[in-house]
């Protein structure tokens, strides 16, 4: 029997009592015909950034403040009464051009600032390798001076024209990054922002994009980055709400901004993306392949998100994940994180045996955190297998039969297998029933381990509210797909509200009504098809969702009634429009004239009219109201308005 040595560094009582070694069985892997071959997954090539594989390391040279300081081939000077290091290529370093390198320096004693970059006509690229900064400011506008930061550590960064690879941001009470133009961020980690602000001016976003009067937020990309930021305590601060990803453009437009394959957790809202002024716009701005955790306080996505922002493949974190795997003289290390709100089991399978651990749940942002700091959270926990392993395979085995392979590292040349019995235990329970019950007088439900919720029966489901939740509420984060069976006519209020893991809903042809907030906060739900029989939709049906479109299978959308707060629904609804449609031609005689204006007014006054409703939507905003009558009158008065446009 191999004895296991616990190696986790000391945590608070909350964490310490929850990390347990459950078993340690010396199970040498044997390749047999019935065994299952382990193969790499995307997690093995697109490794999760963590505190072990980002930022600077090793011995650094600390730079003392002086009037003039030599750093490699360049000269820094003291600025603002010796409170910052100044990099200047306009009045100093005039002979420098091309690429220069600055390596292994600690600049964290003072702010690091670049001056006069917009004055430089020659091309200069400054590469910082393995350096540490308190804060760095590199100017806002397009310039001929660019920067590259590799394995660097920052409290914060403000500026433009920079590339970041494997860098770490955080450890302070201000935004981790404020980018403007020409910013590329790859494999970086934003973390260690506290949940308790001690400064009245604290405003903590992992990254904030707001624009400036002299420059748009333009050409900014984040790829395979990770953001761990608990929600900010608002008392005694000037912050309205914080976010992991804050795109609140205030002074200029946003153009070509992309977050791709990123993991986010926390904030008041994890994603907050709005234009504070109507004249400001988002162009080619998207979130693609985003996975989010449970530590948000109010919601994953701010409910009034700008309709021009595109979302694709948004997912809830449904397992543990592993970042770094490395070896040293003490054994083999695994860095594991739990961004979910349930306690989970990590299975580490090696050539020396397999080991299981209980990893504590990540606190929900809506819960009282009682002063918990980043170090108290189940992030980047160092698990040590005290042996020199030839291979390591990590699984989330929280639920029997619904395992997930997290990481696979093979230091040798031989193939790695798990037994068929282990494979069955890990993967064979997807169709098992997790919970079942009633959700209407004549409607029952079942939820499988694989996350499929099926409603069966006739009539209407129950209505739900803050004091009455569905019987599956304790398992709502397991739900990925909802199938509403034929015969069901009504979905009650709030039935799926804040079911953040739902990716797909299938509605029956018999459905006639959907209650208020029924899909509010279903952040992963990107598409929805409304059946032709739908007649009534409650208010705020899909606030806080990322719908790319909502299809309507019927022929008369304008007969469907809906409550307030459905602007996002109206923007995303699509239906067939006849090729020969003429907007404003209410009587469909081929021309737009006074007779159409009369018919439209009669319709708005609820008088009996022979009306073709789609043509009466003069401004094509999916609503027929007084705005259509006004626009039609303006057209007839020769005011050169374009019918069929808002």
BELVEN-V339109 format. One line per field, one symbol per residue. ss: DSSP state (~ for helix, > for strand, _ for the rest). psi: psi as a letter, one per 30 degrees, with the letter a starting at -180 (. if undefined). burial: + if it has 24 or more other C-alpha atoms within 12 Angstrom, else -. A space follows every 50 residues. Layout:
# BELVEN-V339109
ss = ???
psi = ???
burial = ???
This chain:
# BELVEN-V339109
ss = ____________~~~~___>>>>>>__________>>____~~~~_____ __________>>_____>>>>__>>>>>>____>>>>>_________>>> >>>_>>>___>>>>>_~~~____>>>>>>__>>>>>>_______>>>>>> __>>>>>>>__>>>>__>>>______>>>_>>>>>>__>>>>>_______ ______>>>__>__>_>>>>>>>__>>>>_____________>>>>>>>_ ___>>>>>>>__>>>>>_>>>>>>>______>>>>>>>>>>>______>> >________>>>>>>>____>>>>>>>>__>>>>>>>______>>>>>>> __>>>>>>>______________~~~____>>>>>_____>>>>>>____ ___>>>>>>>______>>_~~~~~~~~_____>>>>>>>>__>>>>>>__ _>>>>>>_>>>___>__>____~~~~~~__>>>>___>>>>_________ ___>>>______>>____________>>>>_____>>___________>> >>____~~~_>>____~~~~~~>>___________________~~~~~~~ ~~~~________~~~~_________~~~~~~~~~~~__________
psi = kkkkkkgklkaleeeeffjkjeljkijkkkjlfflkkklllfffeikkka ffgllllakljkjlklekkkjbglkllklhhhflkkjkgeflhffklbkl kjkhkjgfflkkkkkgfffkflkkkkjjkhlkkdkkjglelklfklkkjk hlkkelkkalhkkkkhlkkagahlkekjldkhkkjkhlkjahklfjkfkf gkjjkekkjfllegkljkikkkkhlkjjjlkkjfkglgkekllejjiikf fllkkikkjkhlkkkalekekjjlkfkefklkkhkljjhkklaggleele kkfhkkffkkkkikkkkglllkckklkaffbkkkjkkjglglklkkkjkl ffakkkkkkllkkkfflkfhgklefflhkhkjkkjhlikelkkkkjhekk fhlkkeljkjfafklkllleeeeeeefggegkkellakglehkllkklff gjkkkkalbkllklafgjllfgefgeffkfkkjjlkfkfkklkgegkgif fkfkkkklffkfkklkgegkgiffjflkjklffkfkkllhehkglhkelj kkfafieffkklalggeeeeefkklkkkfgkjkfieghgfljaeeeeeee eeefghlkljkjeeffieghggkjafeeeeeeeeefghghljkgk.
burial = ---+-+-+------+--++++--+----+--------+----++-+++++ +++++++-----+-+---+-+--+++++-----++++++---+--+---+ ++++++++-+++++++++-+---+++++++++++++++++++++++++++ +++++++++++++++++++++++++++++++++++++++++++++++--- -+++++++++++--++++++++++++++++++++----+-++++++++++ +++++++++++++++++++++++++----+++++++++++++++++++++ +++++++++++++++++++++++++++---++++++++++++++++++++ ++++++++++++++++--+--++++++++++++++++-++++++++++++ ++++++++++----++++---++--++------+++-+++--++++++++ ++++++++++++++----+++++-+++++++++++--+++++++++++++ ++++++++++++++++++++++++++++++++++++++++++++++++++ ++---+++-+-+---++++++++++-----+++++++----++-++++++ +-++------+++++++++++++++-+++++++-++------++--
